[in-house]
Amino acid sequence: MSIEIVPGPADVRVLEAGGEIDIAVVALLMDRLDALVTGADAVVLDMSPVSFLDSSGLRLVDRLARECGVRAVPFRVAAAHGSPSRRVLEIVGMTGDLVTADRDAAEAAVRAERLTQQSTAANTQTVPA
Amino acid sequence: MTPSPPADGWDEAPCALLVLRADGSLLEVNRRLLDWVGRDRDELLGGVRVGHLLTVGGRIYWETHLAPLLRVEGRLDEVALDLNGADGRLPVLLSAVTHPGSNGSGTVVHVALSSAKERTRYERELLAARRAADDAAASVQVLQDATAALSRAIGVTAVADAALSAAVGPLGAAAGTLWLVDGDGALVAHSSRGEAPPPGPPRRVLLHDGHSLDRAATRPDGRIVVPLLGSAALQGVLSLAARDGLGDEPLDLAMLTALGQQAGLALDRAQLYEQSASVAHELQRALLAVEPPDDQRFAVATTYRPGVERLEVGGDWYDVFLAEEGVLSLVVGDVVGRGLPAASAMGQLRSAVRAVAGAEAGPAGLLSRLDRFVERVQAATMATIAYAELDLVGGRLRYACAGHPPPLLLPANGPPRLLWGGRSTPLGAYVAAGQRGEAVVQLEPWDRLLLYTDGLFERRDRALDEGLQLLTDTAAELSTVPLRDAVQSLTARLLKDERSRDDVCVLLISWLGGAFERQLSADLSALSAVRRALAGWLLDSGVAVDARHDLVLAASEAITNAAEHGGRSLASARVTLRARIEQTERGTEQVVLQVQDQGEWRPENSSDERGRGLTIMGALMDDVSIDNVGGTTVVMTRRVDRAHA
């Protein structure tokens, strides 16, 4: 099981997860998650290469989402249709806005969200008190 | 005018002439007699009786037998007697005739004695010749008997035995050792009689001065050496010790040479026989060297015993192999006849079964195809065969018997019973199209099945039913003994009465159930490995790939649940996963997953995650039930369509 930062665009940090993610593995990874998102402007978690994912593995997704949320960093999950991770995400109803079908769509989504954030911030700033 | 008899005819006659008075005393004697007995006339005519001229035995004979006979018959003809001659005993033939006498002198006896020395010698020679002829006839008989024994002998050891028995026996040796020529041309002592076998390595030097040995000969040390010459080369040597008691005759070298020649040829034959017998045995060993597939769902033990009294291979065989994934084929068969033709037919039939076996055909289909096969392989006609296919996952057994004894089912719970279904005629016997049937029986886990050939229970002097009952009872007694011991004990007990019987082949299989079971420690370090094992079991069981993924995921969730409830911190806590495939009432099949732990469901440990876990299990399985009594047991089922029935 692994989760690593992989080369990608300058404005989006892409994390790739692979192998089996179950209860035995998740505990080991939790400590690293902080470092994985720190300093990123936007984060994409590509779970397509994951060969096994269960409810314990979903904790990883939860945690990443929370870390990104705290830092106000846009976060999306890429999981290909029919892949093991997709199936589990669908069963528990975690798809919706969070999950896209592939990495490109995820990157596009986080960029869009980032722009929205920035423009909202800008708008907020320009309004006189 | 007739010539008058020669005047000196009386004295010059070539025989001794006597005239006796009635009382046996000598009245007149001729010169021949005087010469023979070496006495004077005066001596003898002074009242000596004729008896005195004879040996003691002759005198007694004369007085008790001949004189009375003479008085009665008036004559004696060619009586053999011994005269007490001047130079010792003189054999004579005595003839006598009584004469009334002339001149009133009373009865006289005229006696003529002719020498029988030559005749006696002739008789003795005749007797000796006859004895020699008898001896020769006896020797020929001995040689004939030895030759017959040699030709009856099968195998080198039997030939050696026959040769030694003839030499140290009728042919008069005191003791002997038989040496055989080995592959390197050296002589190796094979067997001895009447003496200890000589120690030491094989000898290079022929036992006779290095001269080539072509007939029996006496060594300087007194031993007799007899070459055993085969048609192409020396096969061996008989080394004999002569008897050395008084009156023992020396060994007849000519006879021994003849024996050696016969033994040499017999050894030629024995070697050829052993070669061909060993080829057949090698073939049979190769054919019977079956490596059963390695699978945790069954265990099998087999045994083969050759027939008593037979040196040739038979046509019995067994086989066990995977007809396809999860289907185990079991075969026991019996080809008619013996020797290399039967072994080769058996090999072909065995290969044919392996080639043809497959789930579409099934047992009945296989037998039909074998019928067509034996049309081309004459020696396999009328072979009998018991064939079964066992579904290793579900335990369903399809079987058929072509003229073969019925398989014996030994349930783990319940009495043994013979399976009489699916019977038809031997292979190649007339069978109408579509007549090959089969039957089905459902095995339970730990049930055993016995396949065997008729040599195990058939005896000429015992009813078949009795034999089968004995087989059934004996097998039942051994039902809890480990497989390998059970098959050996069963065979040993049933073959205790080793009177003449056929070969015996026995195959005992135990179905261990198609279930899957694994235990993990509560720290779940083995969770990934267990998932893989379950996936493998599902694959072997013919479950499709999507269903496999779902089942493995559901199992993983349930195990994770159990571990968290049961107390992951406890090192000794264990979680058990079981999986099996069941028939439902509706006739479909379902996978049943069961996860069990010793902990209690602690609701306060429920979290979103656990909630998710249950959601996942519920989504993937048809039914999930949780039982919290005495630990937590989760049972989940899901309908599956397997790749084969």
Interface residues (C-beta under 8 A of the other chain):
Chain A: E20 D22 I23 A24 F52 D54 S55 S56 L58 R59 P84 R87 V88 I91 V92
Chain B: D523 L524 S525 L527 S528 R531 H549 V552 L553 S556 E557 T560 A563 E564 E609 R610 R612 G613 T615 I616 A619 L620
